[in-house]
Amino acid sequence: MMSPLNRRVAAATVAALLSVPVLCAAQTQSDPADNLPTATPIKHVILIIGENRTFDEVFGTYKPREGQHVWNLRSEGILNADGSPGPNFYKAQQWLATDTSGYSIHPGKTAPYAALEAISTSGTPASAPFTSAAAAQAVEPALPADYYPYLADGGSGLPSGTTIDPRFPGELPNGPFDITHYLSYDDYAGSPVHRFFQMWQQLDCNVAVATTGNPSGCQNDLFAWVEASTGAGSNGKPQPAGYDQPGHHEGPVAMGMYNAAQGDFPYFTRLANEYAVSDNYHQAVMGGTGANHLAIGYGTTIYYADANGNPATPPANQIENPDPQPGTNNFYSQDGYGGGSYVECADPAQPGVAAVRGYLSQLPYKVFNSGDCAPNAYYIVNNYNPGYLGNGQPAPLGPTDFTIPPSTQPNLGLLLSRGGVSWHYYGEGWNGGAETGEKSSYCNICNPFLYSTQIMTNPALRSNLEGIRDLYGDIRQGTLPAVSIVKPDGFLDGHPASSKGELLEGFARKIIDMIKANPSLWKDTAIMITADEGGGYYDSGYVQPIDFFGDGTRIPMIVVSPYSRHVGVVHTYDDHVSFDKFVEANWKVGTISRWSRDNLPDPVASREDPYVPRNSPAIGDMMDMFHFDHERDGDRD
């Protein structure tokens, strides 16, 4: 039973959530973006969100221009420029561990891997999604012409049902490895586990080993073991027989990296050299796609709500339980897309919660908690379908529907509309709300505004949801809104196994080329390119715990703008909510809510260590990705 105090706290939280003003049609109209007052010369910002790449997986061997430093596998001596093990390879070694009772984010480690096990296919397709470049071009509108052949090649060619990927050796040295020693950059490769409790475990955070340079004590050394012990989750089913044998789980593909120094990710490398790149930008939430897109839209994640927007209890089979099943080593009791995805993080008695909260309580600073983890609120931490269909109708709810109920929580779209700032979410595959997409490739869980009652039940607000062809039209016609969030479809988002990095590069290049071809837009536009989360891939960077939900590993962030030219590598600690902070600061619209992360202060870093905020928890507003005091020389192309 809830105590009177908890009832008052919960009531206050819900009252605050429901106090968001209802927007009438007149309030949703915005002036042309060029007429809106801004704190900087930027009048248009475009955020392109790819999928599932850590910073090291993309830029692990990247070398910046003379006089600049980057934190990556090469600079740390973990890998050499040719992708071979470096002198400090041991710093990234992975460990075996034991967890047979209650879930732990720092289970007892037993020994380092002697060698990484065989690489499993982890969803790698046998063939490409299209039989020819012409067939791809007939369906897919979002690539430059010279990129369409990449949609017609790169399949593994392996027979159906193959579990071990024979393109890799049976054993690999214990640490990061260069994928393109074994595959072409054009090839599809596997997708490791990337869920909430798994990611906490993979980071292996332990205050007892904290240092000045790593006050969180996160060691990043259980990526392979978590893959092997629980993988993508059980859906509540028993552990399969022979699960400890290679092929039953996802394998250590999480340690695979691409080699920018040898020509991988060539377009992103070119942009990093020419403009600004962050080596300290992070996914905001441990776990997958849905929760991290929600973090961008809401400045936090959202909870399971009843018809009035009050916290409610989800079906039992949708509540996370990472405690190991009896007789297993770390095989979770309830987890997986069709299983648990909600966590009542205010209650330490709930499975997995005490482990995270206990660790956070030992940090040398107080983590952020100004409303999240409200009593009796179950928060989504992984991927479930949004509460609304694209036409504004509520989605079906129930124990087998795996749908987040409609939410009344404040979000970035509502904030911008109240402030008179124009915005659109451009999701490739959107078809007037029908969500049919190119061969049904639209990512509905990626659109944070499909969860919002205020937006989806208001036709004027709902009209801010558009498709990729609408984006192209707005660029050509000079009608781009002030704030654009852009999501490629499932073919082009760069998600391992179902997409490729080069396809995300092509998607981004088409937009950048179109913006540059319109000088009136290019002169005051910033294009930001990132990934939703690290996809379970290894990263060597520092992680700052902010609250129960994250942060997680570093992910790429590139800023392309006349004002970011020659900025180079930026070390300020940012995460997804830093995009919200940039928008809020530039258009002077306040914050999303009192409890969203955009209320955090900007980091204060020492000259000796620019990566670790001295005023944790803190995240930047991305303003230092620009040189606003410099002329735009050389950028009139």
Rosetta blueprint (number, residue, H / E / L):
1 M L
2 M L
3 S L
4 P H
5 L H
6 N H
7 R H
8 R H
9 V H
10 A H
11 A H
12 A H
13 T H
14 V H
15 A H
16 A H
17 L H
18 L H
19 S L
20 V L
21 P L
22 V L
23 L L
24 C L
25 A H
26 A H
27 Q H
28 T H
29 Q L
30 S L
31 D L
32 P L
33 A H
34 D H
35 N H
36 L L
37 P L
38 T L
39 A L
40 T L
41 P L
42 I L
43 K L
44 H E
45 V E
46 I E
47 L E
48 I E
49 I E
50 G E
51 E L
52 N L
53 R L
54 T L
55 F H
56 D H
57 E H
58 V H
59 F H
60 G L
61 T L
62 Y L
63 K L
64 P L
65 R L
66 E L
67 G L
68 Q L
69 H L
70 V L
71 W L
72 N L
73 L L
74 R L
75 S L
76 E L
77 G L
78 I L
79 L E
80 N L
81 A L
82 D L
83 G L
84 S L
85 P E
86 G L
87 P L
88 N L
89 F H
90 Y H
91 K H
92 A H
93 Q L
94 Q L
95 W E
96 L E
97 A E
98 T E
99 D L
100 T L
101 S L
102 G L
103 Y L
104 S L
105 I L
106 H L
107 P L
108 G E
109 K E
110 T E
111 A E
112 P E
113 Y L
114 A L
115 A L
116 L E
117 E L
118 A L
119 I L
120 S E
121 T L
122 S L
123 G L
124 T L
125 P L
126 A L
127 S L
128 A L
129 P L
130 F L
131 T L
132 S L
133 A H
134 A H
135 A H
136 A H
137 Q H
138 A H
139 V H
140 E L
141 P L
142 A L
143 L L
144 P L
145 A H
146 D H
147 Y H
148 Y H
149 P H
150 Y H
151 L H
152 A H
153 D L
154 G L
155 G L
156 S L
157 G L
158 L L
159 P L
160 S L
161 G L
162 T L
163 T L
164 I E
165 D L
166 P L
167 R L
168 F L
169 P L
170 G L
171 E L
172 L E
173 P L
174 N L
175 G L
176 P L
177 F E
178 D E
179 I H
180 T H
181 H H
182 Y L
183 L L
184 S L
185 Y L
186 D L
187 D L
188 Y L
189 A L
190 G L
191 S L
192 P L
193 V L
194 H L
195 R L
196 F H
197 F H
198 Q H
199 M H
200 W H
201 Q H
202 Q H
203 L H
204 D L
205 C E
206 N L
207 V H
208 A H
209 V H
210 A L
211 T L
212 T L
213 G L
214 N L
215 P L
216 S L
217 G L
218 C E
219 Q L
220 N L
221 D L
222 L L
223 F H
224 A H
225 W H
226 V H
227 E H
228 A H
229 S H
230 T L
231 G L
232 A L
233 G L
234 S L
235 N L
236 G L
237 K L
238 P L
239 Q L
240 P L
241 A L
242 G L
243 Y L
244 D L
245 Q L
246 P L
247 G L
248 H L
249 H L
250 E L
251 G H
252 P H
253 V H
254 A H
255 M H
256 G E
257 M E
258 Y L
259 N L
260 A H
261 A H
262 Q H
263 G L
264 D L
265 F L
266 P H
267 Y H
268 F H
269 T H
270 R H
271 L H
272 A H
273 N H
274 E H
275 Y L
276 A E
277 V E
278 S E
279 D L
280 N L
281 Y E
282 H E
283 Q L
284 A L
285 V L
286 M L
287 G L
288 G L
289 T H
290 G H
291 A H
292 N H
293 H H
294 L H
295 A H
296 I H
297 G H
298 Y H
299 G L
300 T L
301 T L
302 I L
303 Y E
304 Y L
305 A E
306 D L
307 A L
308 N L
309 G L
310 N L
311 P E
312 A L
313 T L
314 P L
315 P L
316 A H
317 N H
318 Q H
319 I E
320 E L
321 N E
322 P E
323 D E
324 P E
325 Q L
326 P L
327 G L
328 T L
329 N L
330 N L
331 F L
332 Y E
333 S E
334 Q E
335 D L
336 G L
337 Y L
338 G L
339 G L
340 G L
341 S L
342 Y E
343 V E
344 E L
345 C L
346 A L
347 D L
348 P L
349 A L
350 Q L
351 P L
352 G L
353 V H
354 A H
355 A H
356 V H
357 R H
358 G H
359 Y H
360 L H
361 S H
362 Q L
363 L L
364 P L
365 Y L
366 K L
367 V L
368 F L
369 N L
370 S L
371 G L
372 D L
373 C L
374 A L
375 P L
376 N L
377 A L
378 Y L
379 Y E
380 I E
381 V L
382 N L
383 N L
384 Y L
385 N E
386 P L
387 G L
388 Y E
389 L L
390 G L
391 N L
392 G L
393 Q L
394 P E
395 A L
396 P L
397 L L
398 G L
399 P L
400 T L
401 D L
402 F L
403 T E
404 I L
405 P L
406 P L
407 S E
408 T L
409 Q L
410 P L
411 N L
412 L H
413 G H
414 L H
415 L H
416 L H
417 S H
418 R H
419 G L
420 G L
421 V L
422 S L
423 W E
424 H E
425 Y E
426 Y E
427 G E
428 E L
429 G L
430 W L
431 N L
432 G L
433 G L
434 A L
435 E L
436 T L
437 G L
438 E L
439 K L
440 S L
441 S L
442 Y L
443 C L
444 N H
445 I H
446 C H
447 N L
448 P H
449 F H
450 L H
451 Y H
452 S E
453 T H
454 Q H
455 I H
456 M H
457 T L
458 N L
459 P H
460 A H
461 L H
462 R H
463 S L
464 N L
465 L E
466 E E
467 G L
468 I H
469 R H
470 D H
471 L H
472 Y H
473 G H
474 D H
475 I H
476 R H
477 Q H
478 G L
479 T L
480 L L
481 P L
482 A L
483 V E
484 S E
485 I E
486 V E
487 K E
488 P L
489 D L
490 G L
491 F L
492 L L
493 D L
494 G L
495 H L
496 P L
497 A L
498 S L
499 S L
500 K L
501 G H
502 E H
503 L H
504 L H
505 E H
506 G H
507 F H
508 A H
509 R H
510 K H
511 I H
512 I H
513 D H
514 M H
515 I H
516 K H
517 A L
518 N L
519 P H
520 S H
521 L H
522 W H
523 K L
524 D L
525 T E
526 A E
527 I E
528 M E
529 I E
530 T E
531 A E
532 D L
533 E L
534 G L
535 G L
536 G L
537 Y L
538 Y L
539 D L
540 S L
541 G L
542 Y L
543 V L
544 Q L
545 P L
546 I L
547 D E
548 F L
549 F L
550 G E
551 D L
552 G L
553 T L
554 R E
555 I L
556 P L
557 M E
558 I E
559 V E
560 V E
561 S L
562 P L
563 Y L
564 S L
565 R L
566 H L
567 V L
568 G E
569 V E
570 V E
571 H L
572 T L
573 Y L
574 D E
575 D E
576 H H
577 V H
578 S H
579 F H
580 D H
581 K H
582 F H
583 V H
584 E H
585 A H
586 N H
587 W H
588 K L
589 V L
590 G L
591 T L
592 I L
593 S L
594 R L
595 W L
596 S L
597 R H
598 D H
599 N H
600 L L
601 P L
602 D L
603 P L
604 V L
605 A L
606 S L
607 R L
608 E L
609 D L
610 P L
611 Y L
612 V L
613 P L
614 R L
615 N L
616 S L
617 P L
618 A L
619 I L
620 G L
621 D L
622 M L
623 M H
624 D H
625 M H
626 F L
627 H L
628 F L
629 D L
630 H L
631 E L
632 R L
633 D L
634 G L
635 D L
636 R L
637 D L
